Every structure is written in C-alpha cells, then in structure tokens.
Amino acid sequence: MMTQEPLIRLGWHTKIDPGTILFMKADSNYTEVHLNNGNIILSATSLGRLAKRLPSCQFIRPNRSVLVNLDFMTEYQKIGKSIRMNNNEVIKVSRRRTKQVTRSINTY
C-alpha cells in the first residue's frame, strides 16, 4: 500500500500536495505558490509560516524570498550561485546561504 503525502494548508480553504509545488516566492505578506502544472496560487500566508509546514529535506530556501522544491531542480550552478528549475525559472542563491544550499543539494 502506497502512503500519500499529507496535504498542506495554504489558506483557509486551499490544501495542496507538497509534491506538486515547484517553488514559492514571497510577496510582502503574501506568497506566490508556483505549481508543476503552471498554475500560481496566491496565499495570504507568509513564506516563513508555509516553510514550517513543508518537509525540510525536500525544500530549501536559497534566499530570503524563495523556497524551492528540490524534486524540480534541474541544475545548480555553484559559481554563478543560481538554481534552474524544470520550468526554466532561474533562482539566485544568496551569498550567505551558498554553503547551506550546496550541503542540502549534495545530501538530497
């Protein structure tokens, strides 16, 4: 029997499977949730609060405003300090988080 990942709550009425999240981007007190099917959900929940609800081994925070699902990462450029997602979105890795991101990617 296959176990299903628990759904996470994005707001009062929206629940979603964490495995469908490509990345999340902070927008002041809101969070844009980008899904693998191309849809974007705007949540009134902060990125920090949503990050606490997600599996920490699957998601990393390359900078203060983005949370990335490692399952959808296609390339990591350590020299250029960027992550390319499977939808060709390029996400910058902050200087202070480079070591932590590299360690998380290598152990995933």
N, C-alpha and C positions, 0 to 999 in steps of 0.2 A: 504494500500500500504506500502510495506516494504522499508525503506530507506537503501541505500547502503553506507558503509563507503567509504570516499574518498580515492583514491589511493595515495600513497606517491611516490615520485621520488627518486630512489636510485642512479641514474646516468643520463646521457643524454638520454638514450633510455629505461631504465628499470623503470617501475612503478609496484607497488605491493600493495596488500591489507594488511593493518597493522594487521588484524586479523589472517593472515597466518604466521606471524613472531613468532618464538619460542623465540629466543634471538639474540642479536647482540654482536659481540666480536671485540674490537679494535685490529688492527694490524698495528702499526705506523700510516701512513697516509691513510690506507685502513680500511675497516670494513667488517668482515665476517658476512653475514646475514644468520642465520640458520632458515630454514622454517619447518613448521609442517609436510611436506611430505618427509623430509630427505634431501632435496636439500640445497646447500650452495651457496650463491651468493656473489662474491667479489665486493665490491663497492669502488670506488676511493674517496668517500665522508667520512669525518671524523665522528666518533661516536657522537661527540657533535652536529654537524650540523644535523645529522639524528634524534637525540633525540628531537630537536626543532620541527621537522615535525610530531612527533607522539603524540597521545593523552596522556597527562601526568598522567591521572588517571589509565590508563591501563598498563603503562610501568614504571618500577623502575630501578634505577641504583645502584645495591648493592656494586659495587666497580668502580674504575676509568675506567676499561677496558671492562665492560659488561653492557648491557641494557637488562632487562628481561620482557617478556610479562606475566603478572600475570594470564592470562587465561590458560596458560600451566604449571603453577607451581603446583606440586603435594604435596610438603612437605617443611616446613620451620623449621629448627632446630635453635632455638634461642641460645641454649647453645653451639652447635657446629658451630654456625654462618655460616650456609650454606643453600642454596636453591636447591631442587631437582626438575628438570623439568620432564615432562612426557616422555622424551626420555632417562631418567636416567642420564642425564648430571648433575653433581653437581657443583654449582657455589658458591664460597666463598663470604661472606659478610664482607666488611672491618669493622674494629673496629669503625671507625669514622661514619660510615653510619648505624650502627646497629639500633639505635633508630628511625631514619627516615624510614628505611625499615620496621621495626616492625609496626610503625604507618600506613604506606601505605598499608601493608597487612591487618591489622585489619580494616581499613576503606573501603577496596575494596569490 
